Amino acid sequence: MNNKLYGNLIFEYTHPGRQAYSLPQQEVPHTDLPAAMRREEDAQLPECDELTVVRHYTNHSQNNFGVNNGFYPLGSCTMKYNPIINEEMAALPQFSQLHPMQDTNTCQGALELYYNLQRMLSELSGLREFTLNPFAGAHGELTGLMIIRSYHEKRGDSKRTKVIVPDSAHGTNPASAAVCGLDILEVKSTKDGLVDVDDLKTLLQTEGENIAAMMMTNPNTLGLFEQQIPEIEKIIHECGGLMYYDGANFNPLLGVSRPGDMGFDVMHINLHKTFSTPHGGGGPGSGPVGVRQGLEEFLPTPRIVKKGDRFEVEGLNEGHSVGAFFGNFAVMLRAYAYILTLGKENIKMVGPLATLNANYIKESLKDDFELPIDVVCKHEFVFDGLKDKSTGVTTMDVAKRLLDYGFHAPTIYFPLLFHEALMVEPTENESIDTLDSFINVMHIIAKEARETPDIVKEAPHNTPIGRVDDVLAAKNPILTYTQFANQDGEN
């Protein structure tokens, strides 16, 4: 077996009769399953020895790229380092073997963790109460919008079925609103990348009485702090709507400002971004939702409350709650460990350091990469591809070439405001040595694009699999493996 054939499937190493493990004989007597429960044919499973299996999956694991492997500046995602202590705490059997329905007398420690984390998030956000139930950021958005809709319906204001979403917001915002049965109204950005308040005022002149809420991502997807939030908050509240804060970009605000103090009514926080749980590949996640005073009754149940020196679960299917369950406890545990490790003194450094790192990279690269909005950013910024467009080298080419140098690419072609968008977010964890290495490689790629563009256009060169036909893969995906060759001898 060639253990460098990273693209092979485990089925391709099959040899009939080979086994990796044999179960010992048991004293339990053999019992046949009823015929209706049995397969008509044996399952097509790989037949391999243990060493082949171990090498196969070990080789594949070495192809994974994560923040533990190298720099992972994925804009809009906040791929920060997850300290090992967090993993050790989450793996403790006293936590990992809990069942959500066991007697509260047997899990007071876990309930205390829930309660304390709720209080911590309230303090960091400036909001009155939190639910930890939502399982992801988009789930948190949906929960927050359901809270808003329940609030209006309880007041008998059922005509408020429209949500304002800036064109610089996260793409999940309009999607979540649509799933909630709400209509989306887009408000434009100015040339400076901020919400166009004049466009918003024009929109409210005709739609004001129909507005349920305005969703704002802040800092927005361009990494810019929305400077007119006080005015926006005032006119939305005056028309009877609520303000929703997309907290996916909450990282640069830690220790600096709080959405509750800005006048927001509802927000979600991505624990798996701001509070360090790794979330590559779509999970795991947690999207707690906070509300201002007066909206607590609409939070999902069950909720964890403190009664004397005990912690209890209450509120199952009560009142006007939108309903949920206990959420992703392991992610909350990691977030709790992360907050306690930093403490109230050091958590104030997260936002400023993330902002410093982003601006350092931006200023160092703007001679080679086009910076459409040249202002101080927060945690991330967006280039519009290479400054020299004559090379024909695209943002995709730059992203592929970065793989040859051992760096994960930033987010590309998002946001949609720029044709060759390249969004960089370094987080606060990275040292100046790492940042300088990334900056140096980006300059090298820009030079290659000018002098030997084909090297960049044909990248990657040093990875197990080279340039993939993305269009073909999207249009004709091969999702299953056929063990037996067809008539043409192809699998």
VEXMARNU-266931 format. One record per residue (C-alpha): residue number from 1; residue in three letters; x, y, z. Coordinates in nm, 2 decimals. Example, Ala and Ser with C-alpha at 12.3 -4.5 7.8 and 13.67 -1.06 7.14 Angstrom:
<sites>
    i   aa      xx      yy      zz
    1  Ala    1.23   -0.45    0.78
    2  Ser    1.37   -0.11    0.71
</sites>
This chain:
<sites>
    i   aa      xx      yy      zz
    1  Met    0.00    0.00    0.00
    2  Asn    0.13    0.35   -0.09
    3  Asn    0.05    0.54    0.23
    4  Lys    0.08    0.87    0.04
    5  Leu   -0.22    0.80   -0.18
    6  Tyr   -0.42    1.05    0.03
    7  Gly   -0.71    1.05   -0.21
    8  Asn   -0.78    0.67   -0.18
    9  Leu   -1.09    0.55    0.01
   10  Ile   -1.06    0.27    0.27
   11  Phe   -1.26    0.05    0.03
   12  Glu   -0.98    0.06   -0.22
   13  Tyr   -0.75   -0.13    0.02
   14  Thr   -1.00   -0.42    0.06
   15  His   -0.86   -0.77    0.04
   16  Pro   -1.13   -1.04    0.10
   17  Gly   -1.07   -1.22    0.43
   18  Arg   -0.85   -0.96    0.59
   19  Gln   -0.96   -0.85    0.94
   20  Ala   -0.85   -0.58    1.17
   21  Tyr   -1.01   -0.72    1.49
   22  Ser   -1.19   -1.02    1.61
   23  Leu   -1.44   -1.01    1.89
   24  Pro   -1.39   -1.28    2.16
   25  Gln   -1.65   -1.56    2.20
   26  Gln   -1.93   -1.46    2.43
   27  Glu   -2.13   -1.67    2.67
   28  Val   -2.45   -1.51    2.56
   29  Pro   -2.63   -1.75    2.33
   30  His   -2.67   -1.67    1.96
   31  Thr   -3.01   -1.55    1.86
   32  Asp   -3.12   -1.49    1.50
   33  Leu   -3.29   -1.16    1.42
   34  Pro   -3.64   -1.18    1.27
   35  Ala   -3.63   -1.21    0.89
   36  Ala   -3.79   -0.87    0.84
   37  Met   -3.49   -0.71    1.02
   38  Arg   -3.22   -0.89    0.83
   39  Arg   -3.04   -0.77    0.52
   40  Glu   -3.10   -0.96    0.20
   41  Glu   -2.73   -0.92    0.11
   42  Asp   -2.42   -0.88    0.33
   43  Ala   -2.32   -0.52    0.39
   44  Gln   -2.04   -0.40    0.16
   45  Leu   -1.78   -0.32    0.43
   46  Pro   -1.40   -0.28    0.38
   47  Glu   -1.18   -0.58    0.47
   48  Cys   -0.85   -0.45    0.59
   49  Asp   -0.59   -0.53    0.85
   50  Glu   -0.55   -0.29    1.14
   51  Leu   -0.22   -0.14    1.03
   52  Thr   -0.37   -0.04    0.69
   53  Val   -0.67    0.12    0.86
   54  Val   -0.45    0.31    1.11
   55  Arg   -0.22    0.44    0.84
   56  His   -0.51    0.53    0.61
   57  Tyr   -0.69    0.75    0.86
   58  Thr   -0.37    0.89    1.01
   59  Asn   -0.26    1.01    0.66
   60  His   -0.60    1.17    0.61
   61  Ser   -0.59    1.34    0.94
   62  Gln   -0.26    1.50    0.85
   63  Asn   -0.43    1.67    0.56
   64  Asn   -0.66    1.86    0.79
   65  Phe   -0.58    2.22    0.85
   66  Gly   -0.68    2.38    1.18
   67  Val   -0.57    2.66    1.41
   68  Asn   -0.35    2.41    1.58
   69  Asn   -0.16    2.35    1.25
   70  Gly   -0.10    2.71    1.15
   71  Phe   -0.23    3.06    1.09
   72  Tyr   -0.60    3.05    1.00
   73  Pro   -0.71    3.41    0.92
   74  Leu   -1.06    3.32    0.81
   75  Gly   -1.25    3.65    0.80
   76  Ser   -1.60    3.66    0.96
   77  Cys   -1.54    3.33    1.14
   78  Thr   -1.30    3.42    1.43
   79  Met   -1.10    3.10    1.42
   80  Lys   -0.91    3.16    1.74
   81  Tyr   -0.70    2.91    1.93
   82  Asn   -0.89    2.69    2.17
   83  Pro   -0.67    2.64    2.48
   84  Ile   -0.60    2.28    2.58
   85  Ile   -0.74    2.34    2.93
   86  Asn   -1.08    2.40    2.77
   87  Glu   -1.07    2.05    2.61
   88  Glu   -0.96    1.89    2.94
   89  Met   -1.25    2.04    3.12
   90  Ala   -1.50    1.94    2.86
   91  Ala   -1.37    1.58    2.87
   92  Leu   -1.41    1.53    3.24
   93  Pro   -1.65    1.24    3.29
   94  Gln   -1.84    1.44    3.55
   95  Phe   -1.95    1.66    3.26
   96  Ser   -1.93    1.45    2.95
   97  Gln   -2.14    1.17    3.09
   98  Leu   -2.43    1.39    3.22
   99  His   -2.78    1.33    3.08
  100  Pro   -3.00    1.64    3.02
  101  Met   -3.30    1.47    3.20
  102  Gln   -3.13    1.34    3.51
  103  Asp   -3.23    1.47    3.85
  104  Thr   -3.11    1.82    3.93
  105  Asn   -2.98    1.70    4.27
  106  Thr   -2.71    1.50    4.08
  107  Cys   -2.59    1.78    3.85
  108  Gln   -2.57    2.10    4.06
  109  Gly   -2.22    2.18    3.93
  110  Ala   -2.34    2.18    3.56
  111  Leu   -2.64    2.39    3.65
  112  Glu   -2.42    2.64    3.83
  113  Leu   -2.20    2.66    3.52
  114  Tyr   -2.51    2.74    3.31
  115  Tyr   -2.62    3.00    3.55
  116  Asn   -2.29    3.17    3.59
  117  Leu   -2.22    3.17    3.22
  118  Gln   -2.56    3.35    3.16
  119  Arg   -2.46    3.61    3.41
  120  Met   -2.12    3.66    3.25
  121  Leu   -2.27    3.70    2.91
  122  Ser   -2.51    3.96    3.05
  123  Glu   -2.23    4.15    3.20
  124  Leu   -2.02    4.14    2.88
  125  Ser   -2.31    4.24    2.65
  126  Gly   -2.51    4.48    2.87
  127  Leu   -2.83    4.28    2.83
  128  Arg   -3.05    4.17    3.11
  129  Glu   -3.10    3.79    3.06
  130  Phe   -2.96    3.52    2.84
  131  Thr   -3.07    3.18    2.72
  132  Leu   -2.80    2.93    2.63
  133  Asn   -3.03    2.70    2.44
  134  Pro   -2.96    2.77    2.07
  135  Phe   -2.71    2.53    1.91
  136  Ala   -2.55    2.77    1.66
  137  Gly   -2.53    3.13    1.54
  138  Ala   -2.80    3.10    1.28
  139  His   -3.01    2.91    1.54
  140  Gly   -2.96    3.21    1.77
  141  Glu   -3.07    3.45    1.50
  142  Leu   -3.39    3.25    1.45
  143  Thr   -3.45    3.23    1.82
  144  Gly   -3.40    3.61    1.86
  145  Leu   -3.63    3.68    1.57
  146  Met   -3.89    3.45    1.72
  147  Ile   -3.87    3.64    2.04
  148  Ile   -3.92    3.97    1.85
  149  Arg   -4.22    3.82    1.66
  150  Ser   -4.37    3.69    1.99
  151  Tyr   -4.33    4.03    2.15
  152  His   -4.52    4.21    1.87
  153  Glu   -4.79    3.94    1.86
  154  Lys   -4.85    3.96    2.23
  155  Arg   -4.91    4.34    2.19
  156  Gly   -5.16    4.27    1.91
  157  Asp   -4.93    4.43    1.66
  158  Ser   -4.94    4.15    1.40
  159  Lys   -4.88    4.37    1.10
  160  Arg   -4.51    4.40    1.19
  161  Thr   -4.37    4.13    0.96
  162  Lys   -4.08    4.30    0.79
  163  Val   -3.71    4.30    0.90
  164  Ile   -3.45    4.55    0.78
  165  Val   -3.11    4.40    0.69
  166  Pro   -2.82    4.61    0.57
  167  Asp   -2.63    4.49    0.26
  168  Ser   -2.32    4.46    0.48
  169  Ala   -2.48    4.21    0.72
  170  His   -2.40    3.84    0.75
  171  Gly   -2.59    3.63    0.49
  172  Thr   -2.76    3.43    0.76
  173  Asn   -2.96    3.74    0.87
  174  Pro   -3.20    3.74    0.57
  175  Ala   -3.21    3.36    0.57
  176  Ser   -3.31    3.35    0.94
  177  Ala   -3.57    3.62    0.89
  178  Ala   -3.72    3.42    0.60
  179  Val   -3.73    3.10    0.80
  180  Cys   -3.91    3.30    1.08
  181  Gly   -4.18    3.39    0.82
  182  Leu   -4.07    3.75    0.80
  183  Asp   -4.01    3.96    0.49
  184  Ile   -3.67    4.13    0.43
  185  Leu   -3.60    4.49    0.34
  186  Glu   -3.25    4.58    0.24
  187  Val   -3.09    4.90    0.33
  188  Lys   -2.78    5.02    0.14
  189  Ser   -2.43    5.11    0.25
  190  Thr   -2.25    5.43    0.19
  191  Lys   -1.92    5.45    0.00
  192  Asp   -1.76    5.43    0.34
  193  Gly   -1.91    5.09    0.40
  194  Leu   -2.15    5.19    0.68
  195  Val   -2.53    5.19    0.69
  196  Asp   -2.68    5.46    0.48
  197  Val   -2.90    5.64    0.73
  198  Asp   -3.07    5.85    0.46
  199  Asp   -3.17    5.53    0.27
  200  Leu   -3.30    5.39    0.60
  201  Lys   -3.51    5.70    0.67
  202  Thr   -3.66    5.68    0.32
  203  Leu   -3.75    5.32    0.38
  204  Leu   -3.92    5.39    0.71
  205  Gln   -4.14    5.66    0.55
  206  Thr   -4.34    5.39    0.38
  207  Glu   -4.27    5.08    0.58
  208  Gly   -4.23    5.21    0.94
  209  Glu   -4.55    5.07    1.08
  210  Asn   -4.46    4.72    0.93
  211  Ile   -4.11    4.70    1.08
  212  Ala   -4.06    4.42    1.33
  213  Ala   -3.69    4.48    1.38
  214  Met   -3.36    4.59    1.22
  215  Met   -3.08    4.34    1.22
  216  Met   -2.73    4.49    1.24
  217  Thr   -2.39    4.31    1.22
  218  Asn   -2.15    4.52    1.42
  219  Pro   -1.87    4.56    1.34
  220  Asn   -2.01    4.49    1.00
  221  Thr   -1.88    4.24    0.75
  222  Leu   -1.62    4.49    0.63
  223  Gly   -1.48    4.50    0.98
  224  Leu   -1.61    4.86    1.04
  225  Phe   -1.78    4.98    1.35
  226  Glu   -2.12    5.13    1.26
  227  Gln   -2.07    5.49    1.38
  228  Gln   -2.44    5.60    1.36
  229  Ile   -2.59    5.34    1.59
  230  Pro   -2.75    5.60    1.83
  231  Glu   -2.94    5.76    1.55
  232  Ile   -3.04    5.43    1.39
  233  Glu   -3.16    5.29    1.72
  234  Lys   -3.36    5.61    1.78
  235  Ile   -3.55    5.61    1.45
  236  Ile   -3.62    5.23    1.46
  237  His   -3.76    5.25    1.82
  238  Glu   -3.96    5.55    1.73
  239  Cys   -4.14    5.36    1.45
  240  Gly   -4.21    5.07    1.69
  241  Gly   -3.95    4.83    1.58
  242  Leu   -3.68    4.65    1.79
  243  Met   -3.31    4.64    1.73
  244  Tyr   -3.14    4.31    1.68
  245  Tyr   -2.76    4.27    1.72
  246  Asp   -2.58    4.00    1.53
  247  Gly   -2.30    3.92    1.77
  248  Ala   -2.10    3.70    1.54
  249  Asn   -1.84    3.98    1.53
  250  Phe   -1.85    4.04    1.90
  251  Asn   -1.48    3.96    1.95
  252  Pro   -1.33    4.31    1.89
  253  Leu   -1.58    4.46    2.13
  254  Leu   -1.48    4.26    2.44
  255  Gly   -1.37    4.50    2.70
  256  Val   -1.45    4.80    2.48
  257  Ser   -1.83    4.84    2.44
  258  Arg   -2.16    4.66    2.50
  259  Pro   -2.46    4.63    2.26
  260  Gly   -2.70    4.67    2.55
  261  Asp   -2.56    5.01    2.62
  262  Met   -2.61    5.10    2.26
  263  Gly   -2.98    5.05    2.27
  264  Phe   -3.01    4.70    2.12
  265  Asp   -3.30    4.48    2.24
  266  Val   -3.19    4.14    2.14
  267  Met   -2.86    3.98    2.03
  268  His   -2.70    3.65    1.98
  269  Ile   -2.34    3.56    2.06
  270  Asn   -2.14    3.29    1.89
  271  Leu   -1.96    3.11    2.17
  272  His   -1.77    2.90    1.92
  273  Lys   -1.62    3.22    1.78
  274  Thr   -1.58    3.48    2.05
  275  Phe   -1.51    3.23    2.33
  276  Ser   -1.27    2.99    2.15
  277  Thr   -1.44    2.66    2.08
  278  Pro   -1.31    2.53    1.74
  279  His   -1.58    2.51    1.48
  280  Gly   -1.43    2.41    1.15
  281  Gly   -1.63    2.19    0.93
  282  Gly   -1.96    2.32    1.05
  283  Gly   -1.96    2.25    1.42
  284  Pro   -1.99    2.23    1.71
  285  Gly   -2.16    2.56    1.79
  286  Ser   -2.36    2.75    2.04
  287  Gly   -2.56    3.07    1.99
  288  Pro   -2.68    3.22    2.32
  289  Val   -2.95    3.49    2.29
  290  Gly   -2.97    3.79    2.52
  291  Val   -3.26    4.03    2.57
  292  Arg   -3.31    4.37    2.74
  293  Gln   -3.53    4.41    3.05
  294  Gly   -3.89    4.36    2.96
  295  Leu   -3.83    4.08    2.71
  296  Glu   -3.73    3.81    2.95
  297  Glu   -4.07    3.63    2.93
  298  Phe   -4.01    3.55    2.57
  299  Leu   -3.68    3.37    2.62
  300  Pro   -3.68    2.99    2.54
  301  Thr   -3.74    2.74    2.81
  302  Pro   -3.63    2.55    3.01
  303  Arg   -3.42    2.81    3.20
  304  Ile   -3.17    2.77    3.48
  305  Val   -3.24    2.98    3.79
  306  Lys   -3.09    3.01    4.13
  307  Lys   -3.30    2.96    4.44
  308  Gly   -3.11    3.02    4.75
  309  Asp   -2.80    2.81    4.73
  310  Arg   -2.94    2.57    4.47
  311  Phe   -2.98    2.58    4.10
  312  Glu   -3.31    2.46    3.94
  313  Val   -3.46    2.40    3.59
  314  Glu   -3.79    2.57    3.54
  315  Gly   -4.02    2.71    3.28
  316  Leu   -4.09    2.40    3.06
  317  Asn   -4.35    2.52    2.80
  318  Glu   -4.47    2.81    3.01
  319  Gly   -4.60    3.15    2.91
  320  His   -4.50    3.30    2.58
  321  Ser   -4.16    3.13    2.53
  322  Val   -4.06    3.02    2.19
  323  Gly   -3.94    2.68    2.33
  324  Ala   -3.60    2.50    2.30
  325  Phe   -3.39    2.28    2.52
  326  Phe   -3.05    2.29    2.70
  327  Gly   -2.82    2.37    2.41
  328  Asn   -2.47    2.24    2.34
  329  Phe   -2.33    2.20    2.69
  330  Ala   -1.97    2.10    2.59
  331  Val   -1.93    2.43    2.40
  332  Met   -2.06    2.63    2.69
  333  Leu   -1.82    2.45    2.92
  334  Arg   -1.53    2.55    2.70
  335  Ala   -1.65    2.91    2.68
  336  Tyr   -1.68    2.92    3.06
  337  Ala   -1.33    2.78    3.10
  338  Tyr   -1.20    3.04    2.85
  339  Ile   -1.36    3.33    3.04
  340  Leu   -1.24    3.22    3.38
  341  Thr   -0.89    3.17    3.24
  342  Leu   -0.87    3.52    3.11
  343  Gly   -1.05    3.68    3.41
  344  Lys   -1.22    4.01    3.41
  345  Glu   -0.89    4.19    3.38
  346  Asn   -0.75    4.01    3.08
  347  Ile   -1.07    3.97    2.89
  348  Lys   -1.06    4.35    2.84
  349  Met   -0.75    4.30    2.62
  350  Val   -0.92    4.06    2.36
  351  Gly   -1.09    4.33    2.16
  352  Pro   -0.80    4.58    2.14
  353  Leu   -0.55    4.31    2.05
  354  Ala   -0.77    4.17    1.78
  355  Thr   -0.81    4.52    1.64
  356  Leu   -0.44    4.59    1.66
  357  Asn   -0.35    4.27    1.47
  358  Ala   -0.60    4.33    1.19
  359  Asn   -0.48    4.69    1.14
  360  Tyr   -0.11    4.58    1.14
  361  Ile   -0.17    4.33    0.86
  362  Lys   -0.39    4.58    0.66
  363  Glu   -0.13    4.86    0.67
  364  Ser    0.15    4.62    0.59
  365  Leu   -0.02    4.48    0.27
  366  Lys   -0.21    4.77    0.12
  367  Asp    0.07    4.85   -0.12
  368  Asp    0.03    4.52   -0.29
  369  Phe   -0.35    4.45   -0.23
  370  Glu   -0.63    4.69   -0.32
  371  Leu   -0.79    4.84   -0.01
  372  Pro   -1.13    4.98   -0.12
  373  Ile   -1.20    5.14    0.22
  374  Asp   -0.89    5.28    0.38
  375  Val   -0.98    5.35    0.74
  376  Val   -0.91    5.20    1.08
  377  Cys   -1.08    4.86    1.10
  378  Lys   -1.18    4.65    1.39
  379  His   -1.11    4.27    1.40
  380  Glu   -1.10    4.22    1.02
  381  Phe   -1.07    4.40    0.69
  382  Val   -1.14    4.33    0.32
  383  Phe   -0.91    4.37    0.02
  384  Asp   -1.04    4.37   -0.33
  385  Gly   -0.78    4.14   -0.47
  386  Leu   -0.44    4.24   -0.59
  387  Lys   -0.37    4.60   -0.67
  388  Asp   -0.22    4.51   -1.00
  389  Lys   -0.52    4.37   -1.20
  390  Ser   -0.32    4.34   -1.52
  391  Thr   -0.16    4.01   -1.40
  392  Gly   -0.49    3.82   -1.44
  393  Val   -0.43    3.66   -1.10
  394  Thr   -0.75    3.63   -0.90
  395  Thr   -0.83    3.61   -0.53
  396  Met   -0.89    3.24   -0.58
  397  Asp   -0.54    3.20   -0.72
  398  Val   -0.39    3.38   -0.42
  399  Ala   -0.59    3.16   -0.18
  400  Lys   -0.47    2.84   -0.36
  401  Arg   -0.11    2.97   -0.36
  402  Leu   -0.12    3.03    0.02
  403  Leu   -0.16    2.66    0.07
  404  Asp    0.19    2.60   -0.08
  405  Tyr    0.33    2.82    0.19
  406  Gly    0.15    2.65    0.48
  407  Phe   -0.12    2.91    0.54
  408  His   -0.49    2.87    0.54
  409  Ala   -0.65    3.12    0.30
  410  Pro   -0.86    3.41    0.44
  411  Thr   -1.23    3.42    0.34
  412  Ile   -1.26    3.49   -0.03
  413  Tyr   -1.54    3.64   -0.24
  414  Phe   -1.73    3.75    0.06
  415  Pro   -1.87    4.00    0.13
  416  Leu   -2.03    4.05   -0.21
  417  Leu   -1.97    4.42   -0.20
  418  Phe   -1.64    4.37   -0.38
  419  His   -1.57    4.15   -0.68
  420  Glu   -1.24    4.01   -0.56
  421  Ala   -1.31    4.02   -0.19
  422  Leu   -1.04    3.88    0.04
  423  Met   -1.13    3.91    0.41
  424  Val   -0.86    3.87    0.67
  425  Glu   -0.92    3.82    1.05
  426  Pro   -0.61    3.73    1.25
  427  Thr   -0.78    3.73    1.60
  428  Glu   -0.60    3.84    1.92
  429  Asn   -0.41    3.51    1.97
  430  Glu   -0.15    3.55    1.70
  431  Ser    0.20    3.67    1.77
  432  Ile    0.38    3.94    1.57
  433  Asp    0.61    3.66    1.44
  434  Thr    0.32    3.48    1.28
  435  Leu    0.17    3.80    1.14
  436  Asp    0.50    3.90    0.99
  437  Ser    0.54    3.55    0.83
  438  Phe    0.19    3.58    0.67
  439  Ile    0.26    3.94    0.55
  440  Asn    0.59    3.82    0.39
  441  Val    0.42    3.54    0.21
  442  Met    0.15    3.77    0.08
  443  His    0.41    4.00   -0.06
  444  Ile    0.59    3.71   -0.22
  445  Ile    0.27    3.60   -0.39
  446  Ala    0.20    3.95   -0.51
  447  Lys    0.55    3.95   -0.66
  448  Glu    0.50    3.61   -0.82
  449  Ala    0.17    3.74   -0.97
  450  Arg    0.37    4.02   -1.14
  451  Glu    0.67    3.82   -1.25
  452  Thr    0.56    3.46   -1.30
  453  Pro    0.17    3.47   -1.28
  454  Asp    0.13    3.11   -1.41
  455  Ile    0.29    2.98   -1.08
  456  Val    0.01    3.14   -0.89
  457  Lys   -0.27    3.06   -1.14
  458  Glu   -0.18    2.69   -1.13
  459  Ala   -0.14    2.66   -0.75
  460  Pro   -0.14    2.47   -0.53
  461  His    0.17    2.27   -0.62
  462  Asn    0.28    2.11   -0.29
  463  Thr   -0.05    1.97   -0.17
  464  Pro   -0.16    1.60   -0.21
  465  Ile   -0.44    1.71   -0.45
  466  Gly   -0.37    2.00   -0.69
  467  Arg   -0.61    2.25   -0.84
  468  Val   -0.96    2.11   -0.84
  469  Asp   -1.23    2.18   -1.09
  470  Asp   -1.47    2.35   -0.85
  471  Val   -1.75    2.40   -1.11
  472  Leu   -1.75    2.03   -1.20
  473  Ala   -1.74    1.92   -0.84
  474  Ala   -2.04    2.14   -0.76
  475  Lys   -2.25    2.04   -1.07
  476  Asn   -2.16    1.67   -1.07
  477  Pro   -2.07    1.56   -0.71
  478  Ile   -1.98    1.20   -0.65
  479  Leu   -2.13    1.13   -0.31
  480  Thr   -2.12    0.75   -0.30
  481  Tyr   -1.86    0.48   -0.36
  482  Thr   -1.94    0.19   -0.59
  483  Gln   -1.73   -0.11   -0.47
  484  Phe   -1.76   -0.31   -0.79
  485  Ala   -1.63   -0.18   -1.13
  486  Asn   -1.87   -0.11   -1.40
  487  Gln   -1.85   -0.25   -1.75
  488  Asp   -1.59    0.01   -1.85
  489  Gly   -1.37   -0.09   -1.56
  490  Glu   -1.43    0.24   -1.38
  491  Asn   -1.55    0.27   -1.02
</sites>
